[in-house]
Amino acid sequence: MNRRKFLQIGAITTPLFAVKKSFAKNFDQTTKPIVISTWDSGMSVNAEAWKILSTKGTSLDAVEAGAVHIENEINCCVGLGGFPDRDGIVTLDSCIMDHQANCGAVAGLERIKHPVSVARKVMEKTPHVILVGAGAQQFALENGFVLESSELSNEAKHAYSKWLKKNEYTPVTNIENKKQNGPFAPNFFEDGTVNHDTMGLIAMDARENISGAVTTSGMAFKLHGRVGDSPIIGAGLFVDNEVGAATSSGTGEEVIRICGTHLVVEFMRQGYSPEMACKKAVERIIKRDMEKAKRLQVGFIAMNKKGQYGAYAIQKGFLFSVKSNNENQIHPSKYLL
């Protein structure tokens, strides 16, 4: 190639590079900050997180605020108003993780209103990642949290009484989409059949730092002491600030078996989009046991470092919510079965 042709090509391609650079700048401005969360109930969760993100607060503060918000609601799946285990005891699981890989979690926590805030205290005040059961409760009380009543919410009492008549655990996929009275209506059928659910959220702040949090009361009528994926870093939540983050909802045992959210982030590290990374993780679950997968639900949501997001689920019906400068919307997830 002679000098003249080289200069001619340069004259043509320089504007293209300028356009590409300009597009990237605009893309960043419109998508950051951003928060995404599981289910349609994530709309109000995102709204709380957005109060912090929109004023240039940190993603860590934002995800904690969002999780605290839903823990305050009387609903089936999160907080002290959630369904009890089969012994009639509400136990809560939660975790939180920031952009520097700092993380904390609690599991099997009883009578403490905000497990996500206790998880953050574990992260910030101890050398540990997870505290469980009575030890988690003791730590919470030592750090200013109050012991709440052990009485079940009216919704939980009603569901528990129905379940006692049937006395078996038979979850129905996406039962939350079959309810008649809004996102926080009792999450069960009149025959006592129940579902499980989780609130997970991921946020990127104006500094491009990513954090995530998860909070849940776990499977309704589970064995006392059961812990799912929600408080386990790398299962229910994983954040890598160089790559992105992911969280999950559904049957936690299946997510644990594939280290689900860590797997999603690693797929994004390999160059897959958030949606495709979630899809490949779902495929991993289905490939291991197709017949079992037909009877359960797992959904993943993910966000990469560019602020792009996506989701995938085993079954139809998984929803996720998004809030940014130019979006405030519920999306149906794509699914495989």
C-alpha positions as CSV (number, residue, x, y, z in Angstrom):
1,M,0.0,0.0,0.0
2,N,1.5,3.4,-1.0
3,R,1.3,6.5,1.1
4,R,-1.6,8.1,-0.9
5,K,-3.9,5.0,-0.5
6,F,-3.0,4.9,3.2
7,L,-4.0,8.5,3.7
8,Q,-7.2,8.0,1.7
9,I,-8.2,5.1,3.9
10,G,-7.3,7.1,7.0
11,A,-9.6,9.9,5.8
12,I,-12.5,7.5,5.4
13,T,-12.1,5.6,8.7
14,T,-11.3,8.5,11.0
15,P,-15.0,9.7,11.1
16,L,-16.1,6.1,11.7
17,F,-13.9,5.9,14.8
18,A,-15.2,9.3,15.9
19,V,-18.8,8.1,15.6
20,K,-18.0,4.9,17.5
21,K,-16.4,6.9,20.3
22,S,-19.3,9.3,20.4
23,F,-21.8,6.4,20.6
24,A,-20.0,4.8,23.5
25,K,-20.0,8.0,25.4
26,N,-23.8,8.5,24.9
27,F,-24.4,4.8,25.8
28,D,-22.6,5.2,29.1
29,Q,-24.4,8.4,30.0
30,T,-27.9,6.9,29.4
31,T,-27.3,3.5,31.2
32,K,-25.3,4.5,34.3
33,P,-26.4,4.5,37.0
34,I,-28.7,1.5,36.7
35,V,-30.4,-1.1,38.9
36,I,-32.0,-4.4,38.0
37,S,-33.9,-6.8,40.3
38,T,-35.8,-10.0,40.2
39,W,-39.6,-10.2,39.7
40,D,-42.2,-7.4,39.2
41,S,-41.9,-6.6,42.9
42,G,-38.5,-5.3,42.0
43,M,-40.1,-2.1,40.7
44,S,-40.5,-0.7,44.2
45,V,-37.2,-2.1,45.2
46,N,-35.5,-0.3,42.3
47,A,-37.3,2.9,43.2
48,E,-35.7,2.9,46.6
49,A,-32.3,2.1,45.2
50,W,-32.7,4.8,42.6
51,K,-33.1,7.5,45.4
52,I,-29.4,6.8,46.2
53,L,-28.1,6.1,42.7
54,S,-29.7,9.3,41.2
55,T,-27.9,11.5,43.8
56,K,-24.5,9.9,43.0
57,G,-24.6,7.6,46.0
58,T,-22.8,4.2,46.1
59,S,-24.1,1.1,44.6
60,L,-23.6,-0.7,47.9
61,D,-25.9,1.8,49.7
62,A,-28.4,1.5,46.9
63,V,-28.7,-2.3,47.0
64,E,-29.0,-2.3,50.8
65,A,-31.7,0.3,50.6
66,G,-33.6,-1.7,48.0
67,A,-33.4,-4.9,50.0
68,V,-34.4,-3.2,53.3
69,H,-37.5,-1.8,51.5
70,I,-38.9,-5.2,50.6
71,E,-37.9,-6.6,54.0
72,N,-40.3,-4.0,55.4
73,E,-43.2,-5.3,53.3
74,I,-45.6,-8.0,54.6
75,N,-45.2,-10.5,51.8
76,C,-44.7,-14.2,51.2
77,C,-41.1,-14.4,50.3
78,V,-39.0,-11.8,52.1
79,G,-38.6,-10.6,55.7
80,L,-40.4,-11.6,58.9
81,G,-43.8,-11.6,57.2
82,G,-42.6,-14.5,55.0
83,F,-43.6,-18.1,55.2
84,P,-42.2,-20.2,58.0
85,D,-40.4,-23.6,57.9
86,R,-42.4,-26.7,58.7
87,D,-41.8,-26.1,62.4
88,G,-43.6,-22.8,62.1
89,I,-40.5,-20.6,62.4
90,V,-39.5,-17.9,60.0
91,T,-35.8,-17.9,59.2
92,L,-34.2,-15.4,56.9
93,D,-31.2,-15.5,54.5
94,S,-29.3,-12.6,53.0
95,C,-26.1,-11.6,51.4
96,I,-24.4,-8.4,50.1
97,M,-21.3,-7.9,48.0
98,D,-19.5,-4.8,46.8
99,H,-17.2,-3.8,43.9
100,Q,-14.0,-4.7,45.8
101,A,-15.2,-8.3,46.5
102,N,-16.1,-7.5,50.1
103,C,-19.0,-9.6,51.1
104,G,-21.1,-10.7,54.0
105,A,-24.0,-13.0,54.6
106,V,-26.4,-14.4,57.2
107,A,-28.4,-17.6,57.1
108,G,-31.1,-19.1,59.3
109,L,-31.5,-15.8,61.1
110,E,-34.6,-15.5,63.3
111,R,-36.5,-12.5,64.7
112,I,-34.3,-9.8,63.1
113,K,-36.1,-7.5,60.7
114,H,-33.3,-6.6,58.3
115,P,-31.0,-9.5,57.5
116,V,-29.4,-7.6,54.6
117,S,-28.2,-4.9,57.0
118,V,-26.8,-7.6,59.4
119,A,-25.0,-9.2,56.4
120,R,-23.4,-5.8,55.6
121,K,-22.3,-5.6,59.3
122,V,-20.7,-9.1,58.9
123,M,-18.9,-7.8,55.8
124,E,-17.7,-4.6,57.4
125,K,-17.0,-5.6,61.0
126,T,-15.8,-9.2,61.0
127,P,-13.1,-11.2,59.1
128,H,-15.8,-13.7,58.1
129,V,-18.2,-14.0,55.2
130,I,-21.2,-15.8,56.7
131,L,-22.8,-16.2,60.1
132,V,-25.7,-18.6,60.8
133,G,-28.5,-19.3,63.2
134,A,-28.1,-18.3,66.8
135,G,-24.6,-16.9,66.2
136,A,-26.0,-14.6,63.5
137,Q,-28.8,-13.5,65.8
138,Q,-26.3,-12.8,68.7
139,F,-24.1,-10.8,66.3
140,A,-27.1,-8.7,65.2
141,L,-28.1,-7.9,68.8
142,E,-24.6,-7.0,69.7
143,N,-24.6,-4.5,66.8
144,G,-27.8,-2.7,67.7
145,F,-30.5,-4.7,66.0
146,V,-33.7,-5.4,67.9
147,L,-35.3,-8.8,68.6
148,E,-38.7,-8.8,66.9
149,S,-41.8,-10.9,67.7
150,S,-41.8,-14.5,66.6
151,E,-45.6,-14.3,65.7
152,L,-46.4,-15.1,62.1
153,S,-48.0,-12.6,59.8
154,N,-51.7,-13.1,59.0
155,E,-50.8,-14.3,55.5
156,A,-48.2,-16.7,56.8
157,K,-50.6,-18.1,59.4
158,H,-53.2,-18.8,56.8
159,A,-50.8,-20.5,54.4
160,Y,-49.2,-22.5,57.2
161,S,-52.6,-23.8,58.4
162,K,-53.4,-24.9,54.9
163,W,-50.1,-26.6,54.5
164,L,-50.4,-28.5,57.8
165,K,-53.5,-30.1,56.4
166,K,-51.6,-31.4,53.4
167,N,-48.2,-31.7,55.1
168,E,-46.1,-32.0,51.9
169,Y,-43.8,-29.8,49.9
170,T,-44.9,-29.5,46.3
171,P,-43.8,-26.2,44.8
172,V,-45.7,-24.8,41.7
173,T,-43.6,-23.1,39.1
174,N,-44.1,-19.3,38.9
175,I,-47.1,-19.4,41.3
176,E,-46.5,-15.7,41.9
177,N,-47.9,-15.1,38.4
178,K,-51.1,-17.0,39.3
179,K,-52.0,-14.7,42.3
180,Q,-55.0,-12.5,42.1
181,N,-54.3,-9.8,44.6
182,G,-51.1,-8.1,43.6
183,P,-47.3,-8.8,44.0
184,F,-47.5,-9.2,47.8
185,A,-50.6,-11.4,48.0
186,P,-50.2,-14.8,49.7
187,N,-48.1,-17.0,47.6
188,F,-50.1,-20.2,47.8
189,F,-53.1,-22.1,46.6
190,E,-56.0,-22.9,48.8
191,D,-55.0,-26.5,48.9
192,G,-51.8,-25.5,50.7
193,T,-49.5,-25.9,47.7
194,V,-46.7,-23.3,47.9
195,N,-43.8,-21.6,46.1
196,H,-40.5,-20.1,47.0
197,D,-39.2,-16.7,45.9
198,T,-36.2,-14.4,46.4
199,M,-35.4,-10.7,45.9
200,G,-32.1,-10.2,44.3
201,L,-30.8,-6.9,42.9
202,I,-27.7,-5.5,41.2
203,A,-26.7,-1.9,40.8
204,M,-24.1,0.1,39.0
205,D,-23.5,3.6,40.3
206,A,-22.2,6.8,38.6
207,R,-18.6,5.7,39.4
208,E,-19.2,2.5,37.4
209,N,-18.9,0.4,40.6
210,I,-21.2,-2.6,40.9
211,S,-22.7,-4.1,44.0
212,G,-25.5,-6.7,44.7
213,A,-27.7,-7.9,47.5
214,V,-30.1,-10.8,48.0
215,T,-32.8,-11.3,50.7
216,T,-35.3,-14.1,51.3
217,S,-37.2,-16.1,53.8
218,G,-36.4,-19.2,51.7
219,M,-38.6,-22.1,50.7
220,A,-41.9,-22.1,52.5
221,F,-42.3,-25.0,54.9
222,K,-38.7,-26.2,54.4
223,L,-36.9,-28.4,56.9
224,H,-35.7,-26.3,59.8
225,G,-32.1,-25.3,59.1
226,R,-32.4,-25.5,55.3
227,V,-30.3,-22.9,53.5
228,G,-30.7,-22.2,49.8
229,D,-28.5,-20.3,47.4
230,S,-29.5,-16.8,48.5
231,P,-26.8,-16.2,51.2
232,I,-24.1,-18.1,49.4
233,I,-21.6,-15.9,47.5
234,G,-21.1,-17.4,44.0
235,A,-24.5,-19.2,44.1
236,G,-27.2,-16.6,44.8
237,L,-25.0,-13.6,44.1
238,F,-21.6,-12.8,42.6
239,V,-20.0,-9.5,41.7
240,D,-16.8,-8.9,39.8
241,N,-16.3,-5.2,39.1
242,E,-14.1,-5.9,36.1
243,V,-16.8,-8.0,34.4
244,G,-20.2,-7.6,35.9
245,A,-22.6,-9.3,38.4
246,A,-25.5,-11.8,38.6
247,T,-28.2,-12.9,40.9
248,S,-30.8,-15.7,40.9
249,S,-34.2,-16.7,42.0
250,G,-35.9,-20.1,42.2
251,T,-34.9,-23.5,43.5
252,G,-31.7,-22.7,45.3
253,E,-30.4,-26.2,45.5
254,E,-30.1,-26.3,41.7
255,V,-28.3,-23.0,41.7
256,I,-25.8,-24.2,44.3
257,R,-25.0,-27.3,42.3
258,I,-23.6,-25.2,39.4
259,C,-22.3,-22.2,41.5
260,G,-24.8,-20.4,39.3
261,T,-24.1,-16.7,39.6
262,H,-20.3,-17.2,39.5
263,L,-20.8,-19.3,36.4
264,V,-22.8,-16.5,34.8
265,V,-20.1,-13.9,35.5
266,E,-17.5,-16.2,34.1
267,F,-19.4,-16.6,30.9
268,M,-19.6,-12.8,30.7
269,R,-15.8,-12.8,31.2
270,Q,-15.5,-15.0,28.2
271,G,-17.3,-12.4,26.1
272,Y,-20.9,-13.6,26.3
273,S,-23.7,-11.0,26.6
274,P,-25.6,-11.0,30.0
275,E,-28.6,-12.7,28.4
276,M,-26.5,-15.4,26.8
277,A,-24.5,-15.9,29.9
278,C,-27.7,-16.5,31.9
279,K,-28.9,-18.8,29.2
280,K,-25.8,-21.0,29.3
281,A,-26.1,-21.3,33.1
282,V,-29.7,-22.4,32.7
283,E,-28.6,-24.9,30.1
284,R,-26.2,-26.4,32.6
285,I,-29.0,-27.1,35.0
286,I,-31.2,-28.7,32.3
287,K,-28.4,-30.8,30.9
288,R,-27.7,-32.4,34.2
289,D,-31.3,-33.6,34.8
290,M,-33.9,-32.7,32.2
291,E,-36.8,-34.5,33.9
292,K,-36.1,-32.7,37.2
293,A,-35.8,-29.4,35.4
294,K,-39.3,-29.7,34.0
295,R,-40.6,-29.6,37.5
296,L,-38.8,-26.5,38.8
297,Q,-37.9,-22.9,38.1
298,V,-34.6,-21.1,38.2
299,G,-34.0,-17.6,36.7
300,F,-30.8,-15.6,36.5
301,I,-30.4,-11.9,35.9
302,A,-27.1,-10.3,35.0
303,M,-25.4,-7.0,34.2
304,N,-22.0,-6.4,32.6
305,K,-19.6,-3.6,33.1
306,K,-21.1,-1.6,30.2
307,G,-24.4,-1.5,32.0
308,Q,-26.0,-4.0,29.6
309,Y,-28.4,-6.5,31.2
310,G,-30.2,-9.7,30.5
311,A,-32.0,-12.7,32.0
312,Y,-32.9,-16.3,31.3
313,A,-35.0,-18.9,33.1
314,I,-35.9,-22.6,32.9
315,Q,-39.6,-22.0,32.6
316,K,-41.8,-19.3,31.2
317,G,-43.0,-16.7,33.8
318,F,-39.8,-15.3,35.3
319,L,-39.8,-11.5,35.4
320,F,-37.2,-8.8,36.2
321,S,-37.3,-5.1,36.7
322,V,-35.0,-2.4,35.4
323,K,-34.5,1.3,36.4
324,S,-32.1,3.7,34.7
325,N,-32.1,7.3,33.5
326,N,-34.1,6.2,30.4
327,E,-36.0,3.1,31.6
328,N,-38.3,2.0,34.4
329,Q,-39.9,-1.2,33.2
330,I,-40.7,-4.9,34.0
331,H,-39.4,-7.4,31.5
332,P,-40.4,-11.0,30.9
333,S,-37.4,-13.2,30.8
334,K,-36.7,-15.6,28.0
335,Y,-36.8,-19.2,28.9
336,L,-35.9,-22.7,27.6
337,L,-38.7,-25.1,28.5
